[in-house]
Amino acid sequence: MSLKSKLSLSLAAVTLLTPAVVFAADGAPANKYDTFEGLAIAAGLAIGLAALGGALGQGRATAAALEGISRNPGAAGRIQTPMILGLALIESLVLFAFLIAFLLMGKITALT
């Protein structure tokens, strides 16, 4: 089994099992800490998946840029600038997920 199919399978399992964990109780939660568990899981998944996706995207973009530069060294200046811009945009998405994780953790502390 390839790495891509393993990642897809684990992402599908997490996606399918998370609602079951978060919404396991029928009716009102038994105590106020049941909702905290769901928010904590969501915060952890948000930053974990964002970091994983960002790292994979940055690695792929860098590898493609280096391959293009190695094939045509004269185009290094035209390849490097868009690559750095793309890496900055990928990193901004990871930072947005980090912000969302902090907001979810803030909800947990506000509810206590």
C-alpha positions in Angstrom: 0.0 0.0 0.0 1.4 3.4 -1.0 1.9 6.3 1.3 -0.8 8.3 -0.5 -3.4 5.6 0.0 -2.5 5.1 3.6 -2.9 8.8 4.2 -6.2 8.8 2.4 -7.5 5.8 4.4 -6.4 7.4 7.7 -8.0 10.7 6.8 -11.2 8.9 5.9 -11.2 7.0 9.1 -10.7 10.2 11.2 -13.4 12.0 9.2 -15.9 9.2 9.7 -15.1 8.5 13.4 -14.9 12.1 14.6 -18.7 12.8 14.5 -19.3 9.6 16.4 -17.0 10.7 19.2 -18.3 14.3 19.3 -22.0 13.4 19.1 -22.0 10.1 21.0 -24.4 11.2 23.7 -28.1 11.5 23.0 -29.8 14.7 24.2 -28.0 17.1 26.4 -24.4 16.3 27.5 -24.1 14.5 30.8 -21.8 17.2 32.0 -20.3 20.3 30.5 -17.0 18.6 29.8 -18.5 16.5 27.0 -18.5 19.5 24.7 -14.9 20.3 25.6 -13.7 17.0 24.4 -15.2 17.6 20.9 -13.6 21.1 20.7 -10.3 19.8 21.9 -10.4 17.0 19.2 -11.3 19.6 16.6 -8.5 21.9 17.6 -6.0 19.1 17.5 -7.2 17.9 14.1 -7.2 21.4 12.7 -3.5 22.1 13.4 -2.4 18.5 12.8 -3.9 18.2 9.3 -2.9 21.7 8.4 0.7 21.1 9.3 0.7 17.8 7.4 -0.9 19.3 4.3 1.3 22.3 4.4 4.5 20.3 4.8 3.5 18.0 1.9 2.6 21.0 -0.3 5.8 22.8 0.5 7.9 19.7 -0.2 6.2 19.1 -3.5 6.5 22.8 -4.6 10.2 22.9 -3.6 11.0 19.6 -5.4 9.3 20.8 -8.6 11.1 24.1 -8.5 14.5 22.5 -7.9 13.8 20.0 -10.7 13.0 22.9 -13.1 16.1 24.8 -12.1 18.3 21.7 -12.6 16.8 21.3 -16.1 17.3 24.9 -17.0 19.7 26.8 -14.7 19.2 30.0 -16.7 15.5 30.2 -15.6 16.4 30.1 -11.9 15.4 33.7 -11.3 12.1 33.2 -13.0 11.3 30.0 -11.0 12.6 31.1 -7.6 10.3 34.2 -7.1 7.0 32.4 -7.8 8.2 29.4 -5.7 8.8 31.7 -2.7 5.4 33.3 -3.2 3.7 29.9 -3.4 5.5 28.8 -0.2 4.4 31.9 1.6 0.8 31.3 0.6 1.0 27.7 1.7 2.4 28.7 5.0 -0.3 31.3 5.5 -3.0 28.6 5.3 -1.2 26.7 8.0 -1.1 29.8 10.1 -4.9 30.2 9.6 -5.4 26.7 10.9 -3.2 27.5 13.9 -5.4 30.6 14.5 -8.6 28.4 14.3 -7.1 25.9 16.7 -6.4 28.8 19.2 -9.9 30.1 18.7 -11.3 26.7 19.5 -9.2 26.4 22.6 -10.4 29.9 23.6 -14.0 28.6 23.4 -13.0 25.7 25.7 -11.6 28.1 28.3 -14.6 30.5 27.9 -17.1 27.7 28.6 -15.4 26.5 31.8 
